[in-house]
């Protein structure tokens, strides 16, 4: 019998990371401002992120073989640098700058909220970021994951069903016993299509305070929360 309260059926919370748990835009802006004061850091961060989906599509289309997000980020970066007057950067500088994605800061509510949820549920990442990136990020930001799962494990980028179903399978769970937590409705829709519960986290300033996102509720999500701490409240953690 399925419990009447969805929270009673859920055993695994799988989290999107970029934008949901960590503030990629603010983190990159701060780093660019520190390293290159004359560069438009906001535009740089947005342009770097804008290359993310097109780069993954090249992998999905077979134009590129399986490629880690670290390597896709570097491809985008190399194309970006001349536009911002940074074509002179040497290899060591480019490698170090590319690793900013390993150093993203968590949203203020993330660590405390995850810690509360961890007391009741198994919590893991389910990100397109590669394993090394996610491990470095977790170590630096003290993110208390029980497990780090990545598209790299399944060799398929979200929203491929292999990622969502694979996360449930790793823990020997039925899809309805898992829930994807994300700040992106398209990610959540793909997870729901695979039978997972879904929780939307509002991150209105994901793209910066000047570009607030529409965070209107979608009734198809199992939960809608202001932040990860609020989700813990909704789940009685």
Buried (B, 14 or more C-beta within 10 A) or exposed (E): EEEEEBBEBBBBBBBBBBBBBBBBBBBBBBBBBEBBEEBBBBEBBBBBBEBBEEBBEEBEEEEBEEBBBBBBBBBBBEEBBEEBEBEEBEEEEBEEBBBBBBBBBBBEBBBBBBBBBBEBBBBBBBBBBBBBBBBBBBEEBEBBBBBBBBBBBBEBBBBBBBBBBBBBBBBEBEBBBBBBBBBBBEBBBBBBEBBBBBBBBBBEBBBBEEEEBEBEEEEEBBBBBBBBBBBBEBBEB
